[in-house]
Amino acid sequence: MDTHLMIGVAVMMGLIGIAAARDLLRRLRAQQRLVPVRVETDVQRQPRRGQDW
C-alpha cells in the first residue's frame, strides 16, 4: 500500500473513534429529566362534601 493512503486511513479511523467516544460519553452522562409535580391550589384544599379536615 501507498504510505499516504495508509496515513489517510489511520486518520479517518482516528476521527471515527473520536466521534464514537464523544457520543458514548454523552449518552453515559447523567441527563436531567423533568419530574411532574402536583400543585394544590386553595380551591383544591377546601373540604369536599363528606370529608372532615
BABA-470403 format. One record per residue (C-alpha): x, y, z. Coordinates in steps of 0.05 Angstrom, whole numbers. Example, Ala and Ser with C-alpha at 12.3 -4.5 7.8 and 13.67 -1.06 7.14 Angstrom:
BABA-470403
    east   north      up
     246     -90     156
     273     -21     143
This chain:
BABA-470403
    east   north      up
       0       0       0
      20      71     -11
      44     107      52
      -1     167      41
     -62     121      35
     -44      85      99
     -36     151     136
    -103     175     108
    -138     111     131
    -107     117     200
    -131     190     206
    -201     171     184
    -204     113     235
    -180     160     289
    -233     211     273
    -287     157     273
    -261     133     340
    -262     203     370
    -333     215     346
    -356     148     374
    -323     162     441
    -356     231     446
    -424     201     430
    -415     146     481
    -393     194     536
    -452     240     521
    -500     181     528
    -469     157     593
    -471     225     626
    -530     235     673
    -584     274     638
    -634     318     673
    -706     296     666
    -767     335     684
    -809     306     740
    -884     322     745
    -902     358     810
    -973     364     835
    -992     434     859
   -1051     445     905
   -1089     510     899
   -1134     540     953
   -1195     514     917
   -1169     443     920
   -1154     449     995
   -1227     463    1014
   -1260     401    1042
   -1309     367     996
   -1377     342    1017
   -1370     284    1065
   -1297     298    1083
   -1275     324    1151
   -1209     361    1155
